Amino acid sequence: MSTRPDLAALRREYGEHGLVEADLPADPWTLWQLWFDEVVAAGVHEPNAMVVATVDADGSPSARMVLLKGVATDGPDAGFAFFTNTASRKGAALAAEPRCALLFPWHPLERQVRVEGTASPLSEAEVAAYFASRPRGAQLGAWASPQSQVVAGRAELDDRYAEAEERFGDVDVPVPPMWGGYRVRPASFEFWQGRAGRMHDRIRYARTTAGWEPTRLAP
């Protein structure tokens, strides 16, 4: 007898919170920061995990989970920052088409936030500052892994890591030439809050010449 769950029957009833127009701030960054603070306070695992969705040069979509490593909520640099190998699939995709989407999957609080915007490379100074803060093992891994490329097997990766360890010995590990970061500047936010009967709250903020305009979307 199969013990696999019936996917069609897997569901939970939402409704612990609500999102109504009277409570909306004028700026989506205020609401994002409030929700993020609540996710952190709730002890959610990896609260800064987010999905980055891109489109390759041939139009093929792809998505992957990364960690948010910086956020600025105002000024010309307002956006979400993350770091990666710029020669990876996501790096190649962003070079060809910088428009992308982010998703913060905060399911324990019955929430998610969708962001659509444009990615631009971070400065060398920003990349160097963050790279210096990484654990040494992660620094060596950035040199050892040809991210997104085909490798012969686990042994090849282990060998490449050992070579990086030997190469740098006890000296500080420099930033690899193919390693960098991106800042995604939002053009829109969508805040999703679970509600009973699948009548979820969906509030979208779109950037306009006058600022941010919130609208409600049907669930």
C-alpha positions as CSV (number, residue, x, y, z in Angstrom):
1,M,0.0,0.0,0.0
2,S,1.3,3.4,-1.0
3,T,2.2,5.8,1.9
4,R,2.5,8.8,-0.4
5,P,0.2,11.7,0.6
6,D,-2.7,12.7,-1.6
7,L,-1.4,16.0,-3.0
8,A,-4.9,17.2,-3.8
9,A,-5.9,16.8,-0.2
10,L,-3.0,18.6,1.3
11,R,-4.3,21.9,2.5
12,R,-4.5,24.1,5.5
13,E,-7.0,26.8,6.4
14,Y,-5.5,30.3,6.6
15,G,-6.8,33.2,8.5
16,E,-4.5,34.2,11.4
17,H,-3.9,37.7,10.0
18,G,-5.5,40.1,7.6
19,L,-4.4,42.9,5.3
20,V,-6.8,45.8,4.8
21,E,-6.5,49.1,3.0
22,A,-7.0,51.2,6.2
23,D,-3.8,49.7,7.6
24,L,-1.6,50.1,4.5
25,P,1.4,52.4,4.7
26,A,2.1,54.8,1.8
27,D,5.5,53.1,1.1
28,P,5.8,49.4,0.5
29,W,9.2,49.4,2.1
30,T,7.6,50.2,5.4
31,L,5.4,47.1,5.1
32,W,8.2,44.9,3.9
33,Q,10.4,45.9,6.8
34,L,7.5,45.3,9.3
35,W,6.8,41.8,7.9
36,F,10.5,40.9,7.8
37,D,11.0,42.0,11.4
38,E,8.0,39.8,12.4
39,V,9.4,36.8,10.4
40,V,12.7,37.2,12.3
41,A,11.0,37.5,15.6
42,A,8.9,34.4,14.9
43,G,12.1,32.4,14.5
44,V,11.5,31.3,10.9
45,H,14.4,29.3,9.5
46,E,16.4,31.3,7.0
47,P,14.1,34.4,7.1
48,N,16.3,36.1,4.4
49,A,15.9,33.2,1.9
50,M,14.3,34.4,-1.3
51,V,13.7,33.0,-4.8
52,V,15.3,34.8,-7.7
53,A,13.6,34.2,-11.0
54,T,15.4,35.1,-14.3
55,V,15.0,34.6,-18.0
56,D,17.8,33.3,-20.2
57,A,18.8,35.0,-23.4
58,D,16.7,32.3,-25.3
59,G,13.6,33.1,-23.2
60,S,13.9,30.1,-20.9
61,P,12.9,30.9,-17.3
62,S,14.7,29.6,-14.2
63,A,14.4,30.2,-10.5
64,R,16.6,29.4,-7.5
65,M,16.8,30.1,-3.8
66,V,19.5,32.6,-2.6
67,L,20.0,34.5,0.6
68,L,19.3,38.2,0.9
69,K,22.5,39.8,2.1
70,G,21.6,43.5,2.1
71,V,18.6,45.8,1.9
72,A,18.3,49.6,1.6
73,T,14.7,50.9,2.0
74,D,15.2,54.5,0.8
75,G,17.4,56.7,-1.5
76,P,18.8,55.9,-4.9
77,D,20.2,52.5,-3.8
78,A,16.9,51.3,-2.4
79,G,16.8,47.6,-3.3
80,F,17.6,44.0,-2.3
81,A,21.2,42.8,-2.6
82,F,22.6,39.3,-3.0
83,F,25.9,37.8,-4.1
84,T,26.8,35.0,-6.5
85,N,29.2,33.7,-9.1
86,T,28.6,36.1,-12.0
87,A,29.5,33.3,-14.5
88,S,26.6,31.2,-13.2
89,R,23.4,30.7,-15.0
90,K,21.7,33.4,-13.0
91,G,24.6,35.8,-13.7
92,A,24.5,35.1,-17.5
93,A,20.7,35.5,-17.4
94,L,20.9,38.9,-15.6
95,A,23.6,40.1,-18.1
96,A,21.3,39.3,-21.0
97,E,18.1,40.5,-19.2
98,P,18.4,42.4,-16.0
99,R,14.6,42.4,-15.3
100,C,13.9,39.7,-12.7
101,A,11.5,38.7,-9.9
102,L,12.0,37.9,-6.2
103,L,9.8,35.9,-3.9
104,F,10.0,35.8,-0.1
105,P,8.2,32.6,1.0
106,W,7.2,33.2,4.6
107,H,4.7,30.4,4.9
108,P,4.9,29.9,8.7
109,L,3.3,33.4,9.0
110,E,0.9,32.6,6.0
111,R,2.6,35.3,4.0
112,Q,4.7,35.8,0.9
113,V,6.1,38.9,-0.8
114,R,6.6,39.1,-4.6
115,V,8.9,41.7,-6.1
116,E,9.5,42.6,-9.7
117,G,12.4,44.9,-10.7
118,T,15.7,45.3,-12.4
119,A,19.1,44.0,-11.2
120,S,22.3,45.9,-11.5
121,P,25.8,44.9,-10.4
122,L,27.1,46.0,-7.1
123,S,30.3,48.0,-6.9
124,E,33.6,46.3,-6.4
125,A,33.8,47.9,-2.9
126,E,30.5,46.4,-1.9
127,V,31.5,43.0,-3.2
128,A,34.9,43.1,-1.4
129,A,33.4,44.2,1.9
130,Y,30.9,41.4,1.9
131,F,33.3,38.8,0.7
132,A,35.7,39.7,3.5
133,S,32.9,39.0,6.0
134,R,32.2,35.4,4.7
135,P,33.6,32.4,6.6
136,R,36.9,31.2,5.1
137,G,35.3,28.0,4.0
138,A,32.8,29.9,1.9
139,Q,35.5,32.1,0.5
140,L,37.5,29.0,-0.6
141,G,34.3,27.5,-2.0
142,A,33.8,30.5,-4.2
143,W,37.2,29.8,-5.8
144,A,36.6,26.1,-6.0
145,S,33.2,25.9,-7.6
146,P,32.6,26.7,-11.3
147,Q,29.0,27.4,-10.5
148,S,26.4,26.0,-12.9
149,Q,29.0,24.2,-15.0
150,V,29.1,20.4,-15.5
151,V,31.6,18.6,-13.4
152,A,32.8,15.0,-13.5
153,G,31.6,14.2,-10.0
154,R,31.9,15.0,-6.3
155,A,35.6,14.0,-6.4
156,E,36.3,16.8,-8.8
157,L,34.7,19.4,-6.5
158,D,36.6,18.0,-3.5
159,D,39.9,18.2,-5.5
160,R,39.2,21.8,-6.5
161,Y,38.5,22.8,-2.9
162,A,41.7,21.1,-1.7
163,E,43.6,23.0,-4.4
164,A,42.1,26.3,-3.2
165,E,43.1,25.5,0.3
166,E,46.6,24.8,-0.7
167,R,46.8,27.8,-3.0
168,F,45.9,30.4,-0.3
169,G,47.4,28.6,2.7
170,D,47.2,31.0,5.6
171,V,46.8,34.2,3.7
172,D,43.6,36.2,3.2
173,V,41.4,34.8,0.4
174,P,40.9,37.5,-2.3
175,V,37.7,38.0,-4.2
176,P,37.5,35.7,-7.2
177,P,37.3,37.6,-10.5
178,M,34.0,35.9,-11.4
179,W,32.3,36.6,-8.0
180,G,30.1,39.6,-7.5
181,G,26.7,40.8,-6.4
182,Y,23.5,42.4,-7.6
183,R,21.0,45.0,-6.3
184,V,17.4,44.5,-7.4
185,R,15.5,47.8,-7.5
186,P,11.8,47.1,-7.3
187,A,9.2,48.4,-9.8
188,S,6.4,46.6,-7.9
189,F,5.7,44.7,-4.7
190,E,2.9,42.3,-4.0
191,F,2.1,41.4,-0.4
192,W,0.1,38.1,0.0
193,Q,-1.6,37.3,3.3
194,G,-3.5,34.0,3.7
195,R,-7.2,34.2,4.5
196,A,-10.0,31.7,5.2
197,G,-11.8,30.1,2.3
198,R,-8.9,30.9,0.0
199,M,-10.0,34.5,-0.1
200,H,-6.5,35.7,0.4
201,D,-5.4,39.3,0.6
202,R,-3.2,40.5,-2.3
203,I,-2.0,44.0,-2.2
204,R,0.2,45.3,-5.0
205,Y,2.2,48.5,-4.9
206,A,3.3,49.8,-8.3
207,R,5.8,52.5,-8.8
208,T,4.5,55.6,-10.5
209,T,5.9,59.1,-11.2
210,A,4.1,60.3,-8.0
211,G,5.4,57.5,-5.8
212,W,3.8,54.1,-4.9
213,E,0.2,53.2,-5.7
214,P,-1.4,50.3,-3.8
215,T,-4.2,48.3,-5.4
216,R,-6.0,45.1,-4.3
217,L,-5.8,42.0,-6.5
218,A,-8.4,39.1,-6.4
219,P,-6.9,36.0,-4.9
